[in-house]
Each structure stands twice: as C-alpha cells, then as structure tokens.
Amino acid sequence: NGPVNSADAPKSILEAMLTSCAGSLINPGGKWILYAGSYRPPTTSLNESNLDGPIKVTTRLSKRELANAVKGTFVDPSKDWQPTDFPAVTNATYLAQDNNEQLWRDISLPYTITPSAAQRLGKIELERVRQQIVTVWPCNLSAFHSQVGDIVNLTNSRFGWSNKPFEIINYAFATHKSDNGNSLGTDLTLRETASGVYDWNDGEET
C-alpha cells in the first residue's frame, strides 16, 4: 500500500514497511524471519534452574518512554493519498495510572490506507508500551537454542511469576563468572507481553 524509493536505505524502507503489520524482522544465522503483529504462544519455559547468575528486573518505563494515548497519520486515498490524522487511541485506565497526565505516542503509518487499520495498529502500539517489565536473565547453555522474537514462559518465585509470557528482545553469548570459575552461557533480555495486546473488535473503531 505504498511506494518504495530505491534511493532510500534498505533499513529505513524495511522499518517503514513493518509499520503496516506491527511487525518485527530478525536475521538469526542469516535467515530472515518476519513476525507480524499477532500473539504467538510461548514455545518454551525458563525458571531458576536455567539461570547462571542473578537476574535484573526493571518494572516501569521512564516517563519519556511511556505513553497512555497514541495518535499519528496514515495515507488517505480519499485525500489524494496524503498523510492524514487517524482518530487517536486513548485509554482512561492508563491515564489514571499516570496521574491523569496525558502522555502521547506519535506514530507514522506510511503503508496503511484505512483509518480502521491505523487505529488497530495504534492500539497495538499502546498496549505494547504498557507491558513495562523488562528483565535480563543470565542463562546457562540450556537457553542456547532461544532467539530474538521467541515468546517464553518465565517462572520466578521471588517476583511471583508463574509461566508469565515474555518476548526475547535481545540475545547474546556471555561468559559468566562464579566462585568455581568461568562458564559459557547466554544473556537474554526479555519484555513482558500478553495476548490482550493484540485483541480487537469492530466496536473499538472510532
């Protein structure tokens, strides 16, 4: 639903195209994988037995990163294919959680041509940003086969998590130090997710 200018950098073209499907594109081991914006059930589970060191947890985003409403533009065929504002997506519950201070996230959807699709993408963006818990798990090699984009269930008694779904947003090999020497493992950075992020019905369209 839009043109591509071959003079633009491929990375910027792909990033713009991905806005049309709330997607992410990864390239582990030289193989491209596209994840479109829908809920993916967890494929594996991790708990304390997979750890090779202490975990780190951030429970809330900074005010600069947070949002409780989303606005932006899409390309409107009825207005000569010009960028046009779509109806803003707001949430009274999130506004109250943020002390009634409106925090806007502004998005551009250059490959979206209907206001209903734009609103749905805006709602996904809002629900994603409200999933605020980010954790880093220094795992042993039991997590070797994980990759960015995987959804995993995390269980941790200290934080009260029992099969809580998280998405891997970064993966790196690491050397973990301990009293018994060094060991090879993987550091996983994960962010909480939920099936409700992608829920939609026609009644939500403005």
N, C-alpha and C positions, 0 to 999 in steps of 0.2 A: 504493500500500500504506500509506496513512495519511491522516489528516485535515489540512485546512488551516484555520487560524483567520484570518478576514478582518481581524481587528483587528491582526494582526502586519504588520510592514513587508514589502512585496513582496520586498525584497532578502534579508531573512532567510528568507523562505519558499523562494525560489529556491535559496539556498545549502543549505538543509536537503534539498530535493528532489534536488539534484545529488549528494548523498552516496550515493544509491541506484544510481548508474551510474558512479561515479568520474569524473564529467563536469566540463566547464567550459563556461561560457556567455559569449559575447562579442557585442559590438554595434558592429562597424566600419561607419561610414557609415549608421547607423540600421537595419541589417539584422541580426536576431538569428540567431546560429549556435550550435548545440549540438554539442559534441564529446563523445561517450560514451567510456567507458574502454576503448579498444582501440587497438592500434598502427596509426598512419597512416604509410604510406611517405612518404619525403621527396618534396616536389613541386618543389624547385629546389635549386641548388647555389651556394655562395658560396666565394670564395677571395680571395687577396691583391689581385686586380685589382678587386674590388668595394669595397676599403677607401678611406677618405678621411682616415685618421689612424691612430694606434696603437690596438691593441686592449687590453682589460683582461681578465684571467682570474683567477678565484678557484677553486682546485682542491679546497677542502674546506670543508664547512659548519662552523659553530661547534658546540660540544658541546651548546649549548642547542637548536639546530635539528635535530641529528642523532638518529637512532633505529636500534636494531637489533632491536626487537620491537614488536609492535602488539597492543593489547588494546582492548576497548570494549564497547558494548552495541548490541543490536538489539531489535526489538519481537517478542516471542514469543507467537504466537496460543494456544499450549497453556498459557500462564500469564496468561490474561485480558488479553492484549495489553499486558503491562507490559514496560518495559525490562529486558533480561536480558543477562548477560555471554555473549559468544561465546568459543569456545576461542581462546586467544591464538595469534598468529602469531609464531614465533621463527625465527632463522637462526644456526646455530653459527658459520658463516664470518664473518658480520658481527660477532658477539660477539667473536670472536678478533681481528678487525681493530681493535676498540675496547678492546683490552687487558682483555678479559673483564669489562668493566663494562656491566651491563645498562642500556640506555637505552630507556625506554618511550615510545611514542607512543599517546596515548589518544584514541579516536575515538567519536563517537556516530552511529548509523545509524537515525534515526527512521522511515525509509521502507523498511527492509529487514526481512523477516519470516521468513527462514530462516537457520540458523547456517552453512550451506554458502556462501550468498551473502555473508554477513558476513565469513567467513574469506577468501573470494576478494577482497573489497574491501580487507580488512586487508592482504593480501599485496601488492596493487597499491600501497597507501599506503607499505608498507615498501620495495618495490623503487623507487618513485619517489624517496624521500628518499635512497636510496643512490646515485642519479645526482647527484653533488655538483658537477660542474664547471659554473660559470656564467661566461659571457663577454659582454662588451659590444663590439659591432662598430660603429664609426662608418663607415657605408657612404655611397657616393655615390648618386646617384639611380637606379642600376641595381637597387637593392633597394626602389624606390618601391612596387611592387605587393605587397610582402610584408604580412602582417598577423599579429596575435597568434593563436597556435594553429597556425600553419604549421610543418611539420617540414622542415628544410633540412639538406643535407649541407654540412659545413664542411671545407675543406681548408686547412691551415696547416702549412708545413714546420717552423717553429720549435717547435711543440708536437707535431709528429708526427701530426697529424690528416690522414687521407685519407678523404674522404667520411664523416666521423663525423656521425651524426644528432644534431641539436639541435632543441629546440622554442622558438619565439619566445614569450617571456613578457611582453615589453614592446616597444612600437614608438613612436617619437617623431620628428617632424621636427626638424632641427637645422641650425644654421649652423656650419660647420667653418672654423676659421682656419688659414691657411698663409702661407708667405712670398709667395705670389702673390695674397694677398687672401682674401676670404671666399667660401665655396661652400655651396650648399644640399644637404643630404643627409638621411639617416635614421640614427638611432641604434637599433640592435637589441640587446636584452638576450635572451640565449639560454641555455637549460639543457639539458645533455645528456640524451638519452633512449635507449631501446633496445627492441627488440621483446620481449625477455625480461621486461620489466616486467609484461607482460600474460599471460604464459604461465600455464596452469593445466591440471591434470588431476585426475580424481576421486581419485587416490591421495594428493593433498595435503590432503584434507579430514580433520579430526580428529573 
